Amino acid sequence: MELAEIPLINNEAIHNFELVVDGHRAFIDYRTKDNRIYLVHTEVPVELKGRGVGDAIVLKAFHYIEERGLKMVPLCKFVQLYLQRHPEWNRLVA
């Protein structure tokens, strides 16, 4: 299955955006306050490294945030690096 076809899960109970690939769970830990989502930490299991899963989950999270009219605060270094490579998404930064 291609990454584009795998749905993003918003696990609100534990404040995680999740992507399950080949039975492995990648996630972005987040917090919310008002209309802002603070992206705290991204983690991709070693089994999925080098397959674009980190970029895919960040991109899916950005779409989720944009579709809901929210703003983000990118505290996670991985998310910050993604924004440097894809500055068009800076429109979501609070």
C-alpha positions as CSV (number, residue, x, y, z in Angstrom):
1,M,0.0,0.0,0.0
2,E,1.3,3.5,-0.9
3,L,1.7,6.1,1.9
4,A,-0.8,8.4,0.2
5,E,-3.5,5.8,0.6
6,I,-2.9,5.3,4.4
7,P,-5.2,7.4,6.5
8,L,-4.0,9.7,9.2
9,I,-5.5,8.9,12.6
10,N,-6.1,11.6,15.1
11,N,-5.8,9.8,18.4
12,E,-7.2,12.6,20.5
13,A,-7.0,10.5,23.7
14,I,-3.2,10.5,23.7
15,H,-2.7,13.7,21.5
16,N,-1.1,11.9,18.6
17,F,-1.4,12.0,14.9
18,E,-0.7,8.4,13.8
19,L,0.2,6.6,10.6
20,V,0.3,2.8,10.7
21,V,2.5,1.3,8.0
22,D,3.1,-2.4,7.7
23,G,2.0,-2.9,11.3
24,H,4.3,-0.2,12.7
25,R,3.0,3.1,14.2
26,A,4.6,6.4,13.4
27,F,3.3,9.4,15.3
28,I,3.4,13.1,15.9
29,D,2.8,14.1,19.5
30,Y,0.8,17.3,19.8
31,R,-1.0,19.6,22.2
32,T,-3.8,22.0,21.5
33,K,-4.7,25.4,22.9
34,D,-7.4,27.6,21.4
35,N,-7.1,27.3,17.6
36,R,-3.4,26.2,17.7
37,I,-1.8,22.8,17.5
38,Y,1.7,22.6,19.0
39,L,3.6,19.8,17.2
40,V,5.9,18.6,19.9
41,H,7.7,15.4,18.6
42,T,7.7,13.1,15.6
43,E,8.7,9.5,15.9
44,V,9.1,6.9,13.1
45,P,10.0,3.3,14.1
46,V,13.4,2.1,12.9
47,E,11.6,-0.5,10.7
48,L,10.1,2.4,8.6
49,K,13.2,4.6,8.4
50,G,14.2,5.7,4.9
51,R,10.7,5.1,3.4
52,G,9.3,8.6,3.5
53,V,7.0,7.9,6.4
54,G,8.2,10.9,8.4
55,D,7.5,13.3,5.5
56,A,4.2,11.6,4.8
57,I,2.9,12.0,8.4
58,V,3.9,15.6,8.5
59,L,2.3,16.4,5.2
60,K,-0.9,14.6,6.3
61,A,-0.9,16.5,9.6
62,F,-0.5,19.8,7.7
63,H,-3.5,19.0,5.6
64,Y,-5.5,18.0,8.7
65,I,-4.6,21.4,10.3
66,E,-5.4,23.4,7.2
67,E,-8.7,21.7,6.6
68,R,-9.9,22.7,10.1
69,G,-8.7,26.3,9.8
70,L,-6.2,25.9,12.6
71,K,-2.7,27.3,13.1
72,M,0.4,25.3,14.2
73,V,3.4,25.9,16.4
74,P,6.2,23.7,15.1
75,L,8.2,22.7,18.2
76,C,9.5,19.5,16.7
77,K,12.9,19.7,14.9
78,F,11.7,17.3,12.2
79,V,8.7,19.4,11.5
80,Q,10.9,22.5,11.4
81,L,13.2,20.9,8.9
82,Y,10.2,19.9,6.8
83,L,9.1,23.5,6.8
84,Q,12.5,24.6,5.6
85,R,12.3,22.3,2.6
86,H,8.6,23.1,2.0
87,P,8.2,26.8,2.8
88,E,4.8,26.9,1.2
89,W,3.4,25.4,4.4
90,N,4.6,28.3,6.5
91,R,1.1,29.7,5.9
92,L,0.0,27.5,8.8
93,V,2.5,28.7,11.3
94,A,1.0,30.8,14.1
